[in-house]
């Protein structure tokens, strides 16, 4: 296993420019790899396509919908019961049904994705990866990528063979060093190497 530093850039031209800057900073061509990344969820890892069996933000929606339906049924039935002298038993049933529907909808939508902190995902773009043989190489690579506007910089331990990051897995959560991705869990301009 070797230490790898990788940055995601918006386009091929920028990534190629960064690779040239890394060469100028002392990295050999055999220690640089450049490849495209698809958007999260589109890595074709499953037979039906994509790389996730379910939307991670939908987790918890089913149980919240059941709870919401139960609460809504009780509230709706109570409201219908209060209207019974005027509208009869149909008001109880109608109130319970309306409450169940409203409660399940509110509970289901409100329960999805809650405050679960999902790991940050790589943005789509062009990745430049560097086989960093020392801590100094890591810092130098991060500096060049930062200076050229990387959307995300990560580090990983991986297999480097024939000038390529041989065991790169686009679905594995990255060990983020720095992220400038809007809406990301770690939207800090710089965290530095630890």
N, C-alpha and C positions, 0 to 999 in steps of 0.2 A: 504494500500500500504506500501511496505517496500523498503528500499534501497538495491540494489543488485549490487555486483561487480562480473564481469565474465571475464575470460581469455580464449583465444583459443590457444590450443597447437597442435603440429604436430601429435602426436600419443597417443594412449590409455595408454601406459606405462608411458609416461611423465605426462599426466594428472592425472593418479592414484598416481604418486609420489608427484605431487603438492597437491592433496587432502590430502595425508598423512602429508605433511609439514604444511598444513593449520590446520589439527587436532592438530599437535604438537604446533602450534602457538596459540592454545586456542579455535578454532572453534569446535563446537559440530557437530557430524555426521548429525543431523537433520537440520543443517544450510548449508549443502554442497550438491550440485547436479552436476552430470557429465553426459554428453550426446554428441553424434556425431552431427556434422553439415555437411550438403551437400554443394557442391560448390554453389556460388551465381548463381541464375537463375534456379536451379534444385530442388526447394522446392515443386513442384507438387501442386501449389495453383490454377491452372486453369484446366478446363476440358481437354484441349489438352496437358497438362503437363506443367512443368515450373511454374514460378511465375511472369512473365512479359508478357504483351500482345505484346510488341514490344521491339526490342533491343534499350536501351536508347541512345546508341551512334549513332543510325541512325536518331535521331531527327534532323530535319532541312534539311535533304538531299533532300527531294522532292522539296521544294521551291528553294533551291540553284540550283537544276538541271534545273528547268524552267528558272531561270535567266540566267544560263550558256547557255542554248539552244538559248535563244533570242539573247544574245551577240554573240554567235557563228554563228547564222544565218546571222546576220548583217555583221560580219567580213567576213564570207565565201562568201556572196553575193557580197560584195565589191571587194573581190579578184577575183571572177568569172567575175565581170563586167570589171575589168581591163584586163582580158584575152579574153573578147568578140571579139575584132578585130581579134584575132588569132584562137579562138576555137568556137565562136558563142554562142548563148543563152544557150546551154547545159552547158557551163562553169559556168554561173550564178547559174543555178539550182544545179549543182554538188557541187559548192563551198558552197552554202547555206546549202545543206544537210550535207556535211562533217563538216562544221562549227557548225551546230546544234548538230550533234552527239558528236563531241569533246567537245563542250561547256557544254552539259548536263552531260557528263561523268565527266569532270573536276569539274563542279559546284556541282554535286551530291556528289561526293566523298569528295571534299573539304569542303562542308557544313555540313557533318555529324559530330556530336559530338563536334563541334566547341570549344569555350572556356567556355562551360557550365560546372560548377563545380558540378559534381554528388556527392551525399553523399557517404562516404566510406561504403563499404560493408564488411560483415564478411567473412574471408577466411574459406575454408573448414578445418576441423580438429575436435578436441575433446574439448568441452567447459567445464570448471569448473566454477560453479556459487556459490557465497557465499551470504547468507542472512546476510548483515552487519547491525548490530543493532545500531551502533554509528559511528561518524566520525573516531574514533580511529580504529574501526573494518575495516572501508573502507581502511584507510591508511595501516593497517597491511596486509590486503588481497592483495592490489596492490603491496606492497613490496615483498611478497612471490611470486606472479605471475611474477613480473618483474625479480626477482632473478633466476627464473627457465625458463626464455626464452619464455614467452608468445608472440605469434605472434601479438595479439591484446588484450588490456584490455579495458573494457567498464564498464560504470555504468548505472543503470536503476532503475526506480521505477516500482515495479511489485508486483504480488500476490505470496506469498510463502505459499504453503500448503503441508503438509505431507512430508516435506523434499525435495520438488521439486519447481522449478520456474514454477508455474502453468500457467502463461499467456505469456510465452516466444513466440515471433513472429520472426522467422528467417528473414523475409522480412523487418521488421521495421528497419530504419537506426539506427545504434548504436550511443550512446553518447561516443565517443572514448576518453579514458584517455591517452592511449599510444598505439603506433602502430609500429611494426617492419616488416610490410608486404611490400615486394618489389613492387614499383610502386603505392603505396597507396597515397591518397590525403594528408594524414598526416603521413609521414614517420619519425616522430621524435622519438628518443629513449625514451624520457620521458617528459610528460607534467605535471604529478602530479595531485592530486585531487585539485579541485577548490572550 
